[in-house]
C-alpha cells in the first residue's frame, strides 16, 4: 500500500489562519521569575537561534512551565522545537534496534541506516514544500515547517516500532 506523507491541510490552514489574525505573532512570554537563571536559555534567545538543530536543543533545555506558557500564548511556537530532540533520539534508537535485530554487528552503512538518513532529508524537504505550496516561505513559516517535521517524525517512529515489533514477533 502506497502511503504519502502529507501534513493534513487543515493543520496548515489553521496555522495560517492563526498567523493572519495575529495569534502566532504575539511576543514570546517572559519566563517566570523563579525560573530565571543566568545560565538558563531564554525564550527570546531560543527563538533568535538561527540553525534549526541548535534552536531545538535550546527549546529542549527550557523548563516545562516556560514551554507551557509559550504554548498558551503562541501555539506551535515552542513545543515542536522542544519535542524534536526527544523524537529524534527515540527514532534513532528504534532504527538502531531494527539494524541490530536484522543483522547483529552490522556496519554503519547498513541499508536501514542509509534509509533513515534519506528519510530525514525527504521529511525536511517535504515540510518546506508543503509550506511553499500553501503560499508561505520557510523563513515566514518556521513554526509550520517545524510542526510538520514533528508530525512526520512521530509517524516514522510509529512505523519503525511496528516494523521492529513484527520482526521480533515472527522470530522463533
Secondary structure by P-SEA (a helix, b strand, c coil): ccccccccaaaaaaaaaaaaacccccccccccccccccccccaaaaaacccaaaaaaaaaaccaaaaaaaaaacccccccccaaaaaaaaaaaaaaaaaaaaccccccccaaaaaaaaaaaaaaaaaaaaaaaacccccccaaaaaaaaaaaaaaaaaaaaaaaaaaaaacc
